[in-house]
Amino acid sequence: MSGSLTIGLALGSGGARGFAHVGVLEALEEAGIRPQLVAGTSMGAIVGGLYAQDPDPSKVWRRLEAYVHNDDFASYWAPFVPRDEDEASDPQSRLTGLYDFMQRKMIAVKTVTQAHQQDDIRLRGPLAKLFGPVGFEELAIPMAAVALDLISGDKVVYNSGPVVDGIYASSAIPSIFPPVTTDGRMICDGGGPFRVPVDTCRDLGADFVIAVDIPAYEETSFSTGLDMILRSNTIARQRLNKIICAQADFVIRPAVTEFHWADFSAGEACRARGYEAGLETVKELKKLLRWRRSLPYRLKCGARRFLRMA
């Protein structure tokens, strides 16, 4: 195929569902499609950072598995995951469910009485073990982590300095982990307004952006007014996200809506769904890439630029 084309990968947020990113990377690798740069938000930043450090999807998966299978890590997120009716009928599950219920109640109280529930070391420590003392400038391919400034509402892009700092800021879920406070800013997880960082990929120099959009968990029951407020907020973010993803050249959406964002035990299933989504779309993606690299397309773009200048 003639013509050069810089391919960028925009990896969206999604918590545990973001494990699907690894499956997508595996499908792209098998198809011979290798991004030259990557931007990520929240879990997308974690997976993107691992890939940028060592662009081998199988190694990314092994490192990510070790990260989330840490006992302390897994036990902390379990109370966030609702239990199904079959589990609730089991005596042992009922005991575990009662413990989780009490923890959820504690989480709810802390959410409305404290700025954050955990010290930053609870997230920063595992991230430091995962990435080591590496800077963005040392990564094998250019990478950016995207976060949100709660004060101004502006996007904050990390693509220099320690990788751990940028990944932490991009993954610091509001009310759970403390934001990064610097220069009058409060920087946290960018998954609200900047769920899939398509424009950041463009800013890094991508001619062609592949967006991996992780769909939200579909709530079907709402027991409290807070549940309804959160669902309404999710719908608003989804509508904004559709507008953002429409700016990408190609979008891959793994079918992971049934998995809860905090259910890291479903990681392998999410990874498999990502791989399936990649396989299903890769033929169309390769066809589009061939066209974008072709001489007719480049001549067409050149004619458009000439007409704009005329």
HELIX and SHEET records of a PDB file:
HELIX    1   1 GLY A   15  PHE A   19  5                                   5    
HELIX    2   2 ALA A   20  GLU A   30  1                                  11    
HELIX    3   3 MET A   43  GLN A   53  1                                  11    
HELIX    4   4 PRO A   57  VAL A   68  1                                  12    
HELIX    5   5 ASP A   71  TRP A   77  1                                   7    
HELIX    6   6 ALA A   78  PHE A   80  5                                   3    
HELIX    7   7 GLU A   85  SER A   89  1                                   5    
HELIX    8   8 PRO A   91  THR A  113  1                                  23    
HELIX    9   9 ILE A  121  PHE A  131  1                                  11    
HELIX   10  10 PHE A  136  GLU A  138  5                                   3    
HELIX   11  11 VAL A  163  SER A  171  1                                   9    
HELIX   12  12 VAL A  198  LEU A  204  1                                   7    
HELIX   13  13 GLY A  225  CYS A  245  1                                  21    
HELIX   14  14 PHE A  264  ALA A  266  5                                   3    
HELIX   15  15 GLY A  267  ARG A  293  1                                  27    
HELIX   16  16 LEU A  295  MET A  309  1                                  15    
SHEET    1   A 6 LYS A 155  TYR A 158  0                                        
SHEET    2   A 6 MET A 143  ASP A 149 -1                                        
SHEET    3   A 6 LEU A  37  THR A  41  1                                        
SHEET    4   A 6 ILE A   7  LEU A  11  1                                        
SHEET    5   A 6 PHE A 208  VAL A 212  1                                        
SHEET    6   A 6 PHE A 250  ILE A 252  1                                        
SHEET    1   B 4 LYS A 155  TYR A 158  0                                        
SHEET    2   B 4 MET A 143  ASP A 149 -1                                        
SHEET    3   B 4 ARG A 185  ASP A 189 -1                                        
SHEET    4   B 4 VAL A 180  THR A 182 -1                                        
END                                                                             
